[in-house]
Amino acid sequence: MCKNTPTNPDRVVLPTNVTPSHYTLTITPNLKEYTFGGYVEINIDIHKPTKTILINTKELAITYGRVEIGETTHEASSTSFDEHRETTTFTFDQELPKGPAVFNILFQGILNDKMAGFYRSSYKDAEGNAKVMGVTQFEATEARRAFPCWDEPAVKATFSIKLCVPSELIALSNMPVEQITAVEPEEMTFHFEKTPIMSTYLVAWAVGDFEYVESTTTKLENPVTCRVYTLPGLKEQGQFAVDITPKILEYFSEIFGTAYPLPKLDQIAVPDFDMGAMENWGLVTYRTVALLFDEKTSDLRFKEQVASTVAHELAHQWFGNLVTMEWWDHLWLNEGFATWVGTLAVDHIFPEWDTWPTFIVSDVQRGIALDSLRSSHPIEVPVSDPHEIHQIFDAISYSKGASVIRMLSNWLTVDVFLAGIRRYLKKHEYSNATTDDLWNALSEESKIDVREFMNTWTRVIGIPIIDVTEVDGVVSVEQHRYLSTNDVKPEEDETIWWVPMGVHPKPASIADPNQTLKTRSLKFEVPEGAYLLNKNYSGVFRTNYPPSVIARIGEAILSGSDLVGLSDRAGLVADISSLAKSGHTETKNFLDLVQYYKNENTYVVWELLAQRVAEIGAIFAANETVHQQVLHFQRKLIDQMVEKLGWEYPEGEDYLTSRLRNVILRTAGRAGHVATVAEAKRRFKIFTSDASQESILHPSIRQTAFEMVLINGGEEEFRQVLKYFHNAPKQDQQVVALLALGSVQQPELIAEVQELGISKDVRPQDITYVLAGLSGNAKARLSTWEFVKKNWTLISDRYKSSMGLLGLCVKYPLAQLADKALVQDVTEFFAEKDTKDFQRALDQAIEGLNVNSAWVEREQESLGAWLSANKY
């Protein structure tokens, strides 16, 4: 195993004495025995004479390995497998000379159920018969489970793929079908066209009984056929995705200056899928709920999820596939950029959705929340061993990465930024690149040293907090590292970020048009009236205003001033609530701020406002008095909005109002708003007793109604929601039920929901919905953690190959607990266990416990006093 690369001498990579240029791969799956046979001919270049060839394999049985050089065949005399390094060494008696050769390997593999490599996904057909499809998931290092290969992103090659399948099935791969040949009466071989040069993790195929809907681009010189493949009976649900796909491809082709390079783009919904989706070149795979949407029966939130996921994956066709990261250190180049530009595309297609303000309350906050922990990591994080890779598929690589790209694009202007992207793509197409390559392209285009601006944002852990003070007509701003534990040590506070302050109105004394804070502190005159930092919430930092400044901003909000736009109102809620949790301000200051939002009527702000107030109730739930007072605060907060919006969804209502209704009713129901709970019960009774009255609960408020009747009901309601889960024909309806079931209050029913999560009735990928529902229930959190401990052997075995599910099984049950004693319990439980695959998630869970417990300890009395003084 070679560890000597120019950029990181500790990388565990293959030797470079032999490299591939082309794979001719034949796969024959057996969907009944759950196995597959394979044969690969690899065109290789031997750069130095050698007696050994080292190649990546995992869970493959090698029958033979042969190297053909001209007319001579060299049979491998032995093979040895290294389980930890996931390699097989082929040893030859005679030295293989320098030059071109063909490496032939015959092998067999397991069609596993781990959602990794070449795996099986199970479902039932219309008659209730058990069926299986086969599909691949190779990112990050799982191609080696399906065929012997150089499984590293920088070792690119071309691929000619053949799939031998039963004649009644369909086979798909990255490229169009070149020809289909009959092997025997009941078997066919699908021959696919040769791919462009690409990385192994982007190779893909699928085998099964599929149907599809189709569309075609109309604005590209070479039209692209776009299809969404589904299991039988589901293709109509792919219509929304297939309708937006050509629009997104055309938009990206325009802004990237390069047309989509393949002749077709297939997207397929997979019943069992670990992540949300995977950007395989020309054959994008999705979790069903991330691709399929039914206008009549789906919750509206899934429409936005489908749009954003499709846009994200299509962005990868350029940023990741055409130009690929050189190594996993630069994963964020793929994921952060795809998240940002995917949002740009959704905003372009659906300008009425308030997509960028939604991005602020979702992605920006996810990224900042994780980066405010010591257990976070830099955006550019050194990765040496493949076992570490899947731990960085997190909110730092995706959400913080996208947030700093948004900040940079606004700082440079979006037009200049995209011009730099076009330069970057053109220079590195069909090759690999690093973060520095991107900075170089942007610097050349903008004539600004982008690397100097960005290095602290991508190579240093953490984000800054900007402390604002006012003395004698002068505003002082000072930057420090922000930690949610509020205990930064001097050695942790040495970074000086380049911060685009975004002061509005802009003070005359700040000469820099970009208002970039490049020093520890800065002073300027107090503007007349209210003022903001981080206008439009473009920067990735927290702003800590004194109460007097918050009051002036609050009055501007109350008066409807244009000074404080939608993004600013949302950002202020995000910052002040987070700073209350970390102890940089008091929680009562956040609750004071909330009073200024009584005229608020936008979905984006209400979504965040409701979430942050609910978090207070959740973390302080052990104090029943404070908990009930917070619920009272919530009921009063939303009372007028409940009456205004009601339960009905008028024909032609705008998208955001429909989304807002669910936020308000959900908040009211969870807070025990009497009239709302009564109406939920009434509608639920009709819904469950008369199938013709299904519309009484609109799909977008179905989960909310289920939660209300479970919180305020018993076994009868539980059985009815459970029946809905079992009978739901669509996966998004099942998700709604699983999330709601966690709201049950009775210990024996809570235990039944926990057991349901690991039963055969719930797909392994869907355990997160069960755990998320239970973690939102104060009566279920602690017992859910105990349940995870009790079943750890089963859970760890099931999810050890997952990209992140194992870590989520640790984080979800602990996320809203605030008992400091649990830190020792968690630490001791994992002390003797192998945690290398989820260590970051474990560290973050423990740190979150410390943050929550410190918040309660610090503010329990003062919060209760404020609530009492204000008649709650």
N, C-alpha and C positions, 0 to 999 in steps of 0.2 A: 504494500500500500504506500503510495507516495504522499508526502506531506509538504513538498516544496513548491509553493507557488509564489510568484513575485509579490503579491499583495498581502498574503497571509500565510506564513510558513507553517501554521498549525492546522490548516485545512486537511481534512481526511478525504483525499481524492485518489482517483486511479492514476497509475503511472502514465506517462505520455509517450512511451516508446512505441506503442501501437495505438492508432486512432482509426475510427470508422468514417466512411464517407457515404455508404448507402446500405440500407437493410432491405432484403427481400424476405418478408415475414408471412408465414402461413399458419393460421390458427384454426383448429377444429374443436369447437366446444361440444361437450356432452351435457345438455341441460337436464338430463335425467339422473346421471351419475355424479353431477357437480364436479366434473373434471374437464380438462382440455389438453389436447396435444398440440405441439408446436414444432415448427422447423424454420430456422432462420439462416439465411446466407448473408453474411456481412462482408461487404467490400472494405478491406482494411489497408492501411499503409503501415508497414513495419519500418520505423525510423532508425532503429538500431538492431543488429542481430540479437536474437533472444531465444531461449528455450522455454519461456513461459509467457502466457497471456493471461492477464488478470481482468476480470469483467464482473459487473454487478449482477447478482442473482438473489432471489429470495423465495423460499418455498417452491423451488423448481427442482424436479428430478432430471438430471442430465443423463441421457442415454449415450451420446458420444459427442466429441468435438473433433473436427478435422479441418486442417488448413490446406487449401489447394494453391500451389504456386506453379503456374504454367501447367505442365503435364504431371507434376509430382504431387501426391497426396501425403500429408503428414498427419498421422493419427495421434491424438493425445494419449500418452501412455498412462496418465493418471489425472484425476481431478480432485481437488480438495476445497471444501466449503468453509468459509469463516463466517460464523453466524452473527457475530457482533458487527463486523464490517460489511456484511451482506455482499460478499464477493466469492467467486469461484476462480481458482487458479487452475489453468490447463497447462500441464507440463508435457513437453515433447522430448523424445530421445535425441533427436538431431536439432541443431541450432537452425532457427528459421532466418533466412537471409533478409537483408534490407530490401525493401521494394513493395510493390502491390501484391495483394493476396486475397483469397476468399476464405472466410472463416465460417464453416458450416456446423451448426449445433442442432441436434434433435433432443427434444425435452418434453416433459409433461408437467402440468400444473393443477392447482386446486381452484375450482370455481367457488371461491369462499363467500361467506356472508358477513364480511367485516367492512364492507363499503370501501375497500381499498384494492388496488390492482385490478385484475379482471375478476369481477364478482357477480354474484347472482342477486337479483331483486325479485321478491315474491309478490304475487297479487292474486286476486280471484276474478275469474271471468264473469260474464253476465249470468251464467248458470250456477255460479258459486263454486266452480272447480278451481283447485289450486294450480297456478301457473307460475312460470319462472321466465324472466328475461336475463340476458347477460349484458353487462356494460362495464366500462373502464373508468377508473379514477386514479390517475398517475401522479398528480402533484401531491407532495413534493418529490418523493423518491420511491414511488410504487410501480413505475414501469418495470422495474426489475422483478416484480412478482409475476409479470405476464410474459416476459421474454428476456433472455440474456442481452445486456446492453451496457453502453457507457452512459450511466444514468446521472448525468450532470448537465446543467443548463448550457454551459459553454461548449460542450462537445456535440455540436450540431451535425446532422446528416439528413439525407433524403430517405424516404420510405416508400416501398411498394408493398401493399398489404393485400393478402388474400384471406377470405373467411369461408370455410367449408361448413355449411349449415343445412339443417333439414329443409326440404323444398317448400314447406308451408310457411317458413319464416322469412323475415327481411333482415338483411345485414347493412349496416351503415359504417362509414369511416370518415376520415378527414376530407377525403377527395371524392369526386363523383365516381360512379361505377363505370369502369372501362368496358367490361364484358361480364356475362354470367355464363358459366359452363356447367353442364350436367355431369356430375361425377358418377352417379348411379340414379336409378329412378326416384329415390327418396332423398337425394342430397344434391345440393348445388354449391358451386364455388363462385363467390363474388370477387372479381378482380377490380381493385381500385386504382385510379390513376396515381402516378408518382407525385409525391408531395414536394413542395418547396423545401429547402434546407430548414430544419427546425430542431428543437430540443425534444428529448424523449418524453418529458413530462406533458407535452402537448399532443402526443399521439393518442388516438381514441378510436374505439369501435363499439358497436352495440348490435345485439342480436335478439330478435323477438318478433312478436305478432304486433305490428305497428300500423297505424293509419296516420294521415297527415292533412294539414291545410297548407296552402301555398300562396305566396305573393312574389312579386318581382320588382326590382328597382326600375325606375323609369328615367332617372336623371344621370345615370352613369354611362360612359361610353360602351363598356361591356356589361350588359345587364347581369345582375346576380339573382339566381333563383333562391328564394328564402322559404324554408319549410319549418313547420313545427310538428314534430312527431309525438304521438301519444299512444297509450294503450287503446284497444278497441272501445268505442263508445264515448271517448273523451275529446275528440278532435275539435269540436265546436268551442270548447273552452280555451283552445289555443288561438282563437281568432284575434283577440286583442293583441297578443304578442306578435303574431305574424303580420298584423296591420302596421304596427309601429316599427318593425324591424327595417323595412326599406327606408323609412324616413331617417332612422338613426344612422344607417350605413351611408346614406347620401350626405347627411350632415357631417359625419366624421370624415368622409372622403374630401369634402370641401374644406373643412378647417385644418385638416392634416396635410392637404396638398398632395395626397397620394390615395388613389382609389383602392378599395378593398381588393386584395390581390388574388382571391380564389374565385372560381366560377360559381360556387354555391355556398350557402350557409344554412346548415341544418341545426335545429335546436330540439332537444328531446327532454320530455318530462319523465323522471325516474322515481318510482315509488319509494325506494330506499336510497337516500343520498345524504352523505355526511355534512357537507357544507351547503351554502345556498345554491351555488352553481360553480361550474368549471369551464374555463374559456378555451377548451381544446379547439385548435385551429380548424374551422369549417364544420365542427360537430360539437356544439356547446351543450353540456349536460346540466340539468337543473333538478333541484328538489321540486316536486310537483307544485307546491304552493307558490313557488317563485316564478313559475312560467304560465300556469293555467289560471284563468279568471272567468267566472260566469256572471254576466251582467245581472242576471235575475236572482241568483242564490248566494253570491259571494259578498262578504263584508268588504266595504269600499277600501279599507286599508290595504287589502291585498292587490288592488289595482295599482296603487302607488308602488307597492313592493315589486310587482311584476315589471313595471316601467323602469324603475331604478336598477333592478337586477339585470334586465336585458341590456340596458344602456351600459352598465358597468362591464358586462362580459363582452359586448361588442367593441368597447374601447380597447380591451385587451388584444383584439385582433391586430391592432397596430402596436400598442404599447404593452409589450410582453411577448407577442407572437412574432411580429415583423422585426421588432427590435427587442431582444431579450436581455434581462439582467445577466451580468457576467457571473455572479454567484449570489447565494441567498442573502448575503449582507445587504444587497440592494433590492430586496423584495419590495420595499416600499415604492420603488420606481414603478413597479407593476400596479400594486394595489392602491397606493395613495393617489397616483395620477388617474387611474381608472375610476376611482370614487369621485374625484373632482370633476373630470370631464364627463362622466356619466350624469352627474347632477346638471352640468351645463347643457347636455343634450335634452334631459327631461324638461328643463326650464324652457328650452327652445321650442319643444313640441307642445308642452302644456303650460304656457305662461300664466294661466289663471290659477295654478296650484300653489303659488307662493313657495316655490321649491327652495330658493336660497335661504329665506328665513327658517324653513323647516330644517335645512342643513345645519343651521346655527344651533338649533335646539336639540338636534340629534347627533350628527357626526362630530361637530366641534366640541360639544359637551362630553361625549364619550371619550374623545381623545384627551381632553384636559383632565377629566376625572381620573383616568388611568395614569396620566403623566404627573399627577400630583402625589403619587405614591413613591416611596423610596424603591419599591420593588418593580418600578417601571424599567424601561430600557430606552436607549436612544433610538431614533428612527433608523439610522444606519447602525445596525448592531452586528458586531463580528460573530459569524457563525462558523464553527470549525467542523463539528460532527453532525451528520445528517439527523441524528436523534434530537438535535436542538431545534431543527428548522420549524416544525409545526407550532412551536410555542410562540413564534413571532407573527403568526397569522392572527393578529389581535388589533385592538383599537388604536395602537400606536402606528402600526404599518398602514392600516386602512384610514382611520378617522383623523388622527393627528397628521398623518402624511397628507391627506387631502386638505386639511385645514391650513397647513403651512403653504401648500401650493396655491390655495385661494388667496392667502395673504400676499404671497409673492406676485401672483398674477395681477392683483389689484395695485400693488406697489409699482410694478413695471407698466401697467395697463394690460388688459386682456389681449389687445391686438398685438402688442410687442411680444408678449409671452407666447402667443400661438405662433407667431413668426419664428421665434426661437425653437419651438417644438417642431415646426416643419423642417428647420435646418437640422435638428437632431435626428429626426426620423430618416431624412434623406441620407445623411452621412453614415448611419449605422444600420440601414435596412438589411435584413437577412443576416444580421450579425449580433454581437453582444455589446453591452455598454455598461458603464458605471454611473454613479451619481455625479462624479466630476465631469463626465462627458456631457451630461445634461447642463450643468452649470456653465461649461465652456460654450455650448451652443447659445444659451440665453445671454451670456456675457457678450459674445460676438454680435448678437442682434441688438442688444440694448445699449452697448458701450458702457455698461456698468459692471463692476466686479460682483457678480451675483454670488459667487462662492463666499466672499467675505461676509455678505449679508446673511447667507443661509447656514453657514457652518455651525453656528451655535444652536440653530433650530433643529438640525438633523443629526449632529454628532455629539450633542450633549444631552444628557438625561434631564428632564424637567422643563418647566415653563416659568416665566416671571410673573410676579404680582407687582402691580404699580400702585404704590401707596400715595394717596393724594392728601395734602394738607393745605390749609389757607391761613396765612398770618399777615396782617397789615396790608391787605390788598394784593398779596403775592401768592400765587399757587406754586407749591413745591411738589414735584413728582420724583419718586425714588424707586428704583427697581431692585428686587431681591428674588431669590428662588422661592417659588410657592410650593409648600407641602401641606397636604390636608391634615397632617399631624401638628402643624404650626410649631415645629421645634427644629428649625434649620440650624445646623452647626456652621461655624465660620468657614470650615473647609468645604462645605457644601454650597457656599454662597459666594463663590469667586467668579462665576460667569457674568459677563456683561453682554446681554443680548442686544442686537440691533432691533429696536422696537418701533414700528410705525405707530405713533401715538394716536393719530386721528383726532386731535382736539378740534371741537366744533362748538361755536364759531372759532375759526383759526385766529390765534393771538398774533398781533402784529410783530411781537418781539421774537417769534420763531421764524427765522429766515428760511430754513430748509423747507422747500415746497412739499417734500414727503414727510416732514415732521418726524424724522427718525431719531429716536433717543439712542445715542451710541455711548453714553456715559452712565455712571451710577445714578445721577440725579440731574434735574433741570428745573429752572424757575421761569415763570412768566406771569404777566399781570392777570388779575382776576377778571374774566370777561363780565360784561354787564348781563345780569340775569342768569338764567341756567346755562350750563355748558356740559359737554360730554367729552370723555376720552373714548377712543376706539369706536368712532362713528361707523355705523353700519356693521359693527362687530367684525371688522375685517382682520384684526390682529388676534393672535393666539396667546392671550394672557388674561389674567384677572385684574380688574380695577377695583381698588378699595377706597371708596369715597368716604369722607366724614359725613355724619348724619345731616349736617346743615346743607351740604351739596345735594344729598339724596332728596331732601325735602324740596329743594328748588326744582330738581328734575321731576319729582313727583307732581308738583303743581303744574309743570308744563305738560305732563301726561294727562292730568285731570282736565286741563283746559283744551286738550286736543291740539297742542302746538305742533307745527311741522318739524320743530327741532328734534323731536324724539320719534323716529320712524318705527316701523314694525320690528325690524331687526334690533333696533336700540332698546325697545321695550322688552323684547324677549331676552336680550343679552343682559340687561340690568337685573332681571329676575334670576337668571342663571348665576351671575356673579355674586350678588348679595346673599342668595340662599347658600351657595357653596362656601362663601366666606364665614357665614354663620356656623355652618357645620364644622369648619376647620378652626373656629375660634378667633378669626381675625376681626370679626364683629360679633354682635350679639344677635341671637335669633329674634328677639323682639324688634330689632331694627328691620329685619326682613319682613316681619308681620306688619310693622308700620308701613313699609313700602307697599305692601299688598293693598292697603286701603286706597291707594291712588289709582288702582286699576278697576274701580267699580264701573267705569263706562266702557271697559274693554269688550270687544265683540269679535275678535279674530281667533280662528282655530289655533294658529301657531302659538300665540301667547298663552291662551287658556290651557293648551296641552302641557306646556312647561309649568305654568303656575299651579295647576292642579297636581301635577306630579311632585313638585317641590314641597307643597303644603302637606300632601299625603305622606311624604317621606318623614316629616317631623312626627306625625302620628305613629308611623310604623316604628321608628327608632325609639321613641319614648313610650312604646306600648306597654312596657312592664309596669309603668306608673298609671294605674287605671284612671285616676283623677285627671292627670294631664292628658291622657289619651282621649277621654270623653270631652274635655275642653277643646281639644284640637278638632274633633269631629263636629262640635258645635260651631267652631270657627268656619269650617268647611261648608256646613249647611247654610250659614248666613251668607257666605261668600257667593254661593251659586243660586240662591233662592230665586232671584229675579230672572236669571238666565233659564232656569228650569221652566218657569211659567212662559217665558218668551218663546222658547223653542219647542216645547212639547215633545210628543212621541211620534208624530206623523212625518212622513217624508213626501212633501208635495211633488207632483210631477214637474220636472224641469228645474228643480232646485239646484243651485250651484254646488259644486263639489265640496268647497270648504265649509259651507254651512252644514252640509250633511255630516262631515267629519266632526264639526264642532258639537253637534247634538249628542253624539256618543260620548264625548269628553264630559259634557255637563251631566248627562244622565248617569254615567259611570261614577263620577265624583259624588253626585247626590246619593246614589244607591249605597256606595261604600261608606258614606258618612251617616247613613240612617235617616235620610230625608223622608219623613213619614208619607207624604203624598206620593212621592216617586216609588217608594217600596210597595205601597198599596197598588199602584197602577201596574207595576211589574208583576205582582202576584196575579192580578186580574187577567192580564194579557197572557201570562204563562199558562194559566188554567185553561183558557180557550185554546191556546196553541197546542197543548198536549192532549186535549180531549176531542178536537175536531180538526181532522187533516185538511179540510177545505178552508180553514181559517189560518193557514200558515203565514199569510201576510200580516197578521196581527203583530208579529214580531219581525220587523225588518231585519235582514241579515246583518246590517251594521250595528244593531243594538241587541242582537241575540245573546252574545256573550255577557253583556252587561245585565240583561234580564236574568240569565241563568245564575250569575253571581248573586244577585239580590235575593232570589228565592232560596238559594243554598245558604246564604248568610242568615236568613231569617226563617228557615224551614228546618226540615229534618229528613228522615229516611225516604219518605214518599217523593219529595222533590229530587233527592239524590238519585233514586232509581230512575226517575223520568229523564234526567239529564244524562245518566249513564246509558240509558236505552237510546237516546238521541245519538250519542257517540257511536254505539255499536251499529246503528242503522244508517248513519250518515253515509251517503254514497260518494262524497267528495272529501278529499283530504283537508281542504281549508275548513270545512264544517267540523271535521274531527278535531282540528286544532282548536277551534272555538270552544268545543266541549271540554277538551283536556285542560285548557287554561282555566275554565270556569270551575271545574270539579274541585280544584284546590281550595275553593272558598268554603267547603263544608266545615261545620263547627264541632261536630260530635267526634270524640277521639276514635271510636271504632270505625267511623266513616273515613276519617283522615287516614287511618291505617289501611283501609281498603284502597284508597286512592294511591297511596305510596306503593302498595303491592301491584296495583294496576300498571304503574310506570315501568316495572321490569317484567311484566307478563308478556305472553305471546300476543295479546290483544293490542299492544301498543308497539308500533315500529320502533326499533332501537334508536333511530334518529330523533324520535319524538319525546324521549324522556325529558328533554329540556323544557317542553311545554308543561309537563306534569310538575317538575320541580319549580318552575317559575310561578305557576299558580299557587303552589303550597308556600313558597317563600313570601308571597304577599299576604299570607294569613297568619296573624299573630299567634293563633292557637296551634298552628301546625309547624312552625319553623324549627323549633328545638327537636321535636320528635322526628322531623324529616332528616335532620343531621344525624340523629341516632340511627335512623333507618339506613342512611348511606353507609355509616360505619358498619352496621350489622351485615350489610350485603356487599361490602367492599370487594371481596374476592370475585363475585359474579360481575360487578360493575367494572372493575379494572380489567378483567379478562375480556369483557365484551367490547370495551372502548379503547384498548391499548393501541390499536392501529388507527384511531381516529385523529383528525386534525385538531380537535379541540374539545370534544365532548367530555372527555375524562376530567379535564380541568373545570368545566362548567358544573359537573356533578359535585365538585367540591365547593365552588364559589356560590352557586345559587342558594343552597340551604343556609349559608352563613351570612349572606349579603345584608340582611336587615336585622340581624341579631346584635345586641349591644352588651352582652355579658362578658366582662374581661376574663372571667375564669375559663371561658371557652378557649382562650388562646392556648393555655396550658393543655387543655384536653385535645385540641387539634394537633398541637405540636407532638404530644406524646403518642397519639394514635399513629402518626406517620413516621415516627422516629426510626423504626426498623424496616420501613417499606421502601421499595424502589420508586422514587418520585421524579426521576430524571425527565420523564415525558410530560410532567405537569408542574414542575417546581415553581415556575413563575406564577401560575394560577394559585398555587398553594400559598406562596409568599404574599400575594395580593389579597387573598382571603383573610389571612391572619392580620395583615396591616389594616384591612377594612374593619375588622373586629375592634382593633385598638382605636381607630378613628371614631367609630360609633360609641364605644363605651366612654371615651373621653368626652364626647359631646354631651352625653347624658349626665355624667358626673359633674361637668362644668356648669350646666345650665338648667338642671331639673328644677331647682328652686326658683330661679329668676323667671323662667318661662312660665311656670305655674302661677307665679305672682302677677305677671303681665296679663295672662289670660283671665285671672280672677278680677283684676282691676278693670278690665275691659268687658266685664259681665259675661264671660264665657263659662 
